[in-house]
Amino acid sequence: MATVKNGQVVLKGYIEGAPKKDDMEMKIGTVELKAPKGSGALLVKNLYLSCDPYMRARMRNFHGSYIQPFVPGQPIEGFGVAKVLDSDNPNFKPGDFISGFTCWEEYSLIHNTSQLRKIQPDDSIPLSYHLGLLGIAPFLRNLLCMPGFTAYAGFYEICSPKKGECVFVSAASGAVGQLVGQLAKLHGCYVVGSAGSSQKVDLLKNKLGFDEAFNYKEETDLDAALKRYFPQGIDIYFDNVGGAMLDAALLNMQVHGRIAVCGMVSLHSYSDPKGIHNLFCLVTKRIKMQGFLQSDYMHKFPQFLEHVTDSYKQGKIVYIEDMTEGLETAPAAFVGLFSGKNIGKQVVCVARE
Ligand SMILES: NC(=O)c1ccc[n+]([C@@H]2O[C@H](COP(=O)([O-])OP(=O)(O)OC[C@H]3O[C@@H](n4cnc5c(N)ncnc54)[C@H](OP(=O)(O)O)[C@@H]3O)[C@@H](O)[C@H]2O)c1
């Protein structure tokens, strides 16, 4: 087996505040295209890499979280779709496609194969959708990188939706938000999304089927904006951002409303996040507010796969990806998540096959 050059993206050192492109750098290593005998490992060619907000939390030297920090100088670890080139594992063979934890490099030697999922190629579903629409890692606990299943588990299990209810989704055009809104529409809800540009607002209303959408960056008063779209109040808030939007949503919730706390991307950029002021609304309006990790709902995976795959194939849902070309584009693509540069699920194409 040949030894070839292996482009890699590494984290230079731990960071404070919003991530910058220069916090990462490209390195060229070498790799033998072989899974060593007795290792049980796979040697894979990485095809698509996922950029996810949770990865920011791994760029700080904090060991008390649900996941370990990255190791500076080493390739960044992340979710990806790859093709097996060599296998020392009886469960995988060369030519198989897999999704799961790999590294930001052209080729990876993966030892922890128990966290991988074999993908059955399907001509009607792009391989990269296994990072977004169908994104899931069945054997990973406590991981925040599977948008499709996150949307499904959060909406149905945490929000307990009823037909006709009023649903608000923040970061609505992103990897998770776009599916939450479409599931809510299929469920017969009235759905409003917030996003950070007029292009995204247009997408929400004209391609993703939201009833209404607004650009939160153009609103001077978020409370007033939500009152405009929800004069009767919000039954369900699917929160992807936290911060000021969560504070405003609390003021606009209906009695017995539900808030699914999916993530707080607005806080990732601050070393000293601001507090929430309107939590008293939980009491006066008897709101149920619950954080969740998609990994707690694995028993719902078969229903998710059937529902979302069928809906996609029947044209009832669409999925928007933002794909950059080349491993070297990964740092900028990742950093863009924190200023809203991505339109849809952010994916990096390393190679097409
Ligand atoms: N609980 C779980 O199991 C789980 C699993 C996966 C993801 N998540 C969480 O779900 C959320 C969405 O993730 P995603 O993968 O779908 O990301 P995404 O929405 O595709 O990308 C992030 C988006 O967040 C918005 N944003 C960035 N900075 C912001 C700020 N300061 N204030 C408000 N919005 C900001 C931007 O959109 P705009 O242009 O609209 O501002 C950006 O495009 C994240 O909080 C993530 O951590 C949770």
PDBQT file of the ligand as one rigid body, heavy atoms in Angstrom, charges set to zero:
ROOT
HETATM    1  N1  LIG A 401     -29.282  19.518  21.670  1.00  0.00    +0.000 N 
HETATM    2  C1  LIG A 401     -28.727  18.822  20.701  1.00  0.00    +0.000 C 
HETATM    3  O1  LIG A 401     -28.708  17.571  20.746  1.00  0.00    +0.000 OA
HETATM    4  C2  LIG A 401     -28.131  19.576  19.528  1.00  0.00    +0.000 A 
HETATM    5  C3  LIG A 401     -27.677  18.890  18.390  1.00  0.00    +0.000 A 
HETATM    6  C4  LIG A 401     -27.218  19.644  17.288  1.00  0.00    +0.000 A 
HETATM    7  C5  LIG A 401     -27.161  21.063  17.367  1.00  0.00    +0.000 A 
HETATM    8  N2  LIG A 401     -27.577  21.670  18.528  1.00  0.00    +0.000 N 
HETATM    9  C6  LIG A 401     -27.581  23.136  18.636  1.00  0.00    +0.000 C 
HETATM   10  O2  LIG A 401     -28.549  23.620  17.715  1.00  0.00    +0.000 OA
HETATM   11  C7  LIG A 401     -28.241  24.966  17.375  1.00  0.00    +0.000 C 
HETATM   12  C8  LIG A 401     -28.259  25.103  15.854  1.00  0.00    +0.000 C 
HETATM   13  O3  LIG A 401     -27.196  24.298  15.334  1.00  0.00    +0.000 OA
HETATM   14  P1  LIG A 401     -27.040  24.105  13.765  1.00  0.00    +0.000 P 
HETATM   15  O4  LIG A 401     -26.095  22.987  13.562  1.00  0.00    +0.000 OA
HETATM   16  O5  LIG A 401     -28.406  24.047  13.168  1.00  0.00    +0.000 OA
HETATM   17  O6  LIG A 401     -26.316  25.466  13.343  1.00  0.00    +0.000 OA
HETATM   18  P2  LIG A 401     -26.762  26.437  12.172  1.00  0.00    +0.000 P 
HETATM   19  O7  LIG A 401     -28.068  27.047  12.576  1.00  0.00    +0.000 OA
HETATM   20  O8  LIG A 401     -26.696  25.733  10.883  1.00  0.00    +0.000 OA
HETATM   21  O9  LIG A 401     -25.607  27.543  12.192  1.00  0.00    +0.000 OA
HETATM   22  C9  LIG A 401     -25.506  28.444  13.236  1.00  0.00    +0.000 C 
HETATM   23  C10 LIG A 401     -26.419  29.668  12.998  1.00  0.00    +0.000 C 
HETATM   24  O10 LIG A 401     -26.607  30.314  14.239  1.00  0.00    +0.000 OA
HETATM   25  C11 LIG A 401     -26.903  31.667  14.003  1.00  0.00    +0.000 C 
HETATM   26  N3  LIG A 401     -26.107  32.499  14.926  1.00  0.00    +0.000 N 
HETATM   27  C12 LIG A 401     -24.753  32.562  15.006  1.00  0.00    +0.000 A 
HETATM   28  N4  LIG A 401     -24.399  33.444  15.971  1.00  0.00    +0.000 NA
HETATM   29  C13 LIG A 401     -25.555  33.932  16.493  1.00  0.00    +0.000 A 
HETATM   30  C14 LIG A 401     -25.863  34.888  17.511  1.00  0.00    +0.000 A 
HETATM   31  N5  LIG A 401     -24.887  35.513  18.192  1.00  0.00    +0.000 N 
HETATM   32  N6  LIG A 401     -27.152  35.137  17.775  1.00  0.00    +0.000 NA
HETATM   33  C15 LIG A 401     -28.149  34.504  17.092  1.00  0.00    +0.000 A 
HETATM   34  N7  LIG A 401     -27.925  33.608  16.116  1.00  0.00    +0.000 NA
HETATM   35  C16 LIG A 401     -26.651  33.327  15.828  1.00  0.00    +0.000 A 
HETATM   36  C17 LIG A 401     -26.514  31.990  12.556  1.00  0.00    +0.000 C 
HETATM   37  O11 LIG A 401     -27.718  32.136  11.801  1.00  0.00    +0.000 OA
HETATM   38  P3  LIG A 401     -28.395  33.593  11.607  1.00  0.00    +0.000 P 
HETATM   39  O12 LIG A 401     -27.843  34.161  10.330  1.00  0.00    +0.000 OA
HETATM   40  O13 LIG A 401     -29.829  33.273  11.526  1.00  0.00    +0.000 OA
HETATM   41  O14 LIG A 401     -28.005  34.436  12.777  1.00  0.00    +0.000 OA
HETATM   42  C18 LIG A 401     -25.818  30.716  12.097  1.00  0.00    +0.000 C 
HETATM   43  O15 LIG A 401     -26.034  30.473  10.725  1.00  0.00    +0.000 OA
HETATM   44  C19 LIG A 401     -26.882  25.265  17.987  1.00  0.00    +0.000 C 
HETATM   45  O16 LIG A 401     -27.090  25.982  19.183  1.00  0.00    +0.000 OA
HETATM   46  C20 LIG A 401     -26.315  23.883  18.279  1.00  0.00    +0.000 C 
HETATM   47  O17 LIG A 401     -25.372  23.906  19.326  1.00  0.00    +0.000 OA
HETATM   48  C21 LIG A 401     -28.057  20.957  19.585  1.00  0.00    +0.000 A 
ENDROOT
TORSDOF 0
